[in-house]
Amino acid sequence: MRCFTILFFVFLIIPGKAHGQEFVYVNTDNLILRDRPEQEYMVFAILHAPCKLRVEHTDVGYNNNKAVEDKFYRVSYTFKDKKGIGHYTGGWVEKKYTVLDPSAIRLPGVDTSVQLSLDEISLIPYMGTYEDDPNEWNYRVYPYPMYKGGEHHFKTPAIRKRRYYVGSRGGCYYIGGTGKKVYVDGKYCKNVKRDRIKKTHPRK
């Protein structure tokens, strides 16, 4: 039984002293570990029972936020990659998909002796700013009810028309969210004139 599927990118957080319940255990399959307890968020990993998670202090920005504290745990876990390098990773999970003791897990076929090991990790690609189209959070890729702990309904995304440019050597590109050129297939520039780029593209 796998413990979790982690995305290709890893975000590190500063350890905080655990409070109240020190550990919780995932009590479902496909539980979203997200970067923030808000309607828009980045999915860091997909957790599977019976992953053992350390409960951390709530981030400063959410202190005394009863709605957040009632619904979410801020959690962390550690693992070693194939090179033996240790990673400390964390985020937020919905409380209702966790239990305080592994003996309370009742999912069929779950080995509650498993907590977290590299053997349970499957890396999947990160679709980020430098792919052809996605400057959006990735949460829409993991919809409820197959994936738990995410929003059930999403805002309609704003439609943004990307502007393409032709470089001095004929390459086709657009300006990414970091202000750098992102080169794409030339088909996107088939109707773009080379003299369109005159150092007037937007900077961010």
Beta strands, then each sheet from edge to edge (+ up, - down):
strand 1: 4-6
strand 2: 23-26
strand 3: 31-34
strand 4: 43-47
strand 5: 52-55
strand 6: 72-80
strand 7: 86-94
strand 8: 98-99
strand 9: 165-166
strand 10: 172-175
strand 11: 181-184
sheet 1: 1+ 4- 3+
sheet 2: 7+ 6- 5+ 2- 8+
sheet 3: 9+ 10- 11+
end
